[in-house]
Amino acid sequence: MKMETQFVNEEFRWQIVKAMLDQYPGLKEKVKSYMEIQAG
């Protein structure tokens, strides 16, 4: 049961992050740039 709750919480967090990135294109670009740097 705890694993299922954790999955729901992670999904909820992702939906919030996705909404923020859709709302703020500048933030989306910064995150994209950061992810590219982290990937090497």
Phi and psi in degrees as GROMACS dihedral restraints (atoms count N, CA, C in turn):
[ dihedral_restraints ]
;  ai    aj    ak    al  type     phi  dphi    fc
    3     4     5     6     1   -62.4    20    10
    4     5     6     7     1   -39.3    20    10
    6     7     8     9     1   -61.5    20    10
    7     8     9    10     1   -40.9    20    10
    9    10    11    12     1   -64.1    20    10
   10    11    12    13     1   -42.0    20    10
   12    13    14    15     1   -63.7    20    10
   13    14    15    16     1   -41.5    20    10
   15    16    17    18     1   -62.6    20    10
   16    17    18    19     1   -41.7    20    10
   18    19    20    21     1   -61.3    20    10
   19    20    21    22     1   -44.5    20    10
   21    22    23    24     1   -62.1    20    10
   22    23    24    25     1   -42.0    20    10
   24    25    26    27     1   -63.4    20    10
   25    26    27    28     1   -42.8    20    10
   27    28    29    30     1   -64.3    20    10
   28    29    30    31     1   -41.5    20    10
   30    31    32    33     1   -62.9    20    10
   31    32    33    34     1   -42.0    20    10
   33    34    35    36     1   -61.9    20    10
   34    35    36    37     1   -45.3    20    10
   36    37    38    39     1   -60.3    20    10
   37    38    39    40     1   -43.4    20    10
   39    40    41    42     1   -62.1    20    10
   40    41    42    43     1   -40.1    20    10
   42    43    44    45     1   -62.1    20    10
   43    44    45    46     1   -38.8    20    10
   45    46    47    48     1   -65.5    20    10
   46    47    48    49     1   -47.1    20    10
   48    49    50    51     1   -61.0    20    10
   49    50    51    52     1   -45.0    20    10
   51    52    53    54     1   -61.0    20    10
   52    53    54    55     1   -42.7    20    10
   54    55    56    57     1   -62.6    20    10
   55    56    57    58     1   -41.2    20    10
   57    58    59    60     1   -64.7    20    10
   58    59    60    61     1   -42.8    20    10
   60    61    62    63     1   -66.3    20    10
   61    62    63    64     1   -35.9    20    10
   63    64    65    66     1   -68.7    20    10
   64    65    66    67     1   -34.1    20    10
   66    67    68    69     1   -76.1    20    10
   67    68    69    70     1   -33.6    20    10
   69    70    71    72     1  -122.0    20    10
   70    71    72    73     1    89.8    20    10
   72    73    74    75     1   -57.3    20    10
   73    74    75    76     1   -33.6    20    10
   75    76    77    78     1   -63.3    20    10
   76    77    78    79     1   -41.5    20    10
   78    79    80    81     1   -65.0    20    10
   79    80    81    82     1   -40.2    20    10
   81    82    83    84     1   -59.5    20    10
   82    83    84    85     1   -42.8    20    10
   84    85    86    87     1   -65.8    20    10
   85    86    87    88     1   -39.8    20    10
   87    88    89    90     1   -63.9    20    10
   88    89    90    91     1   -42.6    20    10
   90    91    92    93     1   -64.8    20    10
   91    92    93    94     1   -42.3    20    10
   93    94    95    96     1   -60.6    20    10
   94    95    96    97     1   -45.8    20    10
   96    97    98    99     1   -61.7    20    10
   97    98    99   100     1   -44.5    20    10
   99   100   101   102     1   -59.8    20    10
  100   101   102   103     1   -43.9    20    10
  102   103   104   105     1   -65.6    20    10
  103   104   105   106     1   -36.7    20    10
  105   106   107   108     1   -65.7    20    10
  106   107   108   109     1   -39.5    20    10
  108   109   110   111     1   -65.5    20    10
  109   110   111   112     1   -43.6    20    10
  111   112   113   114     1   -65.0    20    10
  112   113   114   115     1   -33.0    20    10
  114   115   116   117     1   -73.0    20    10
  115   116   117   118     1   -18.6    20    10
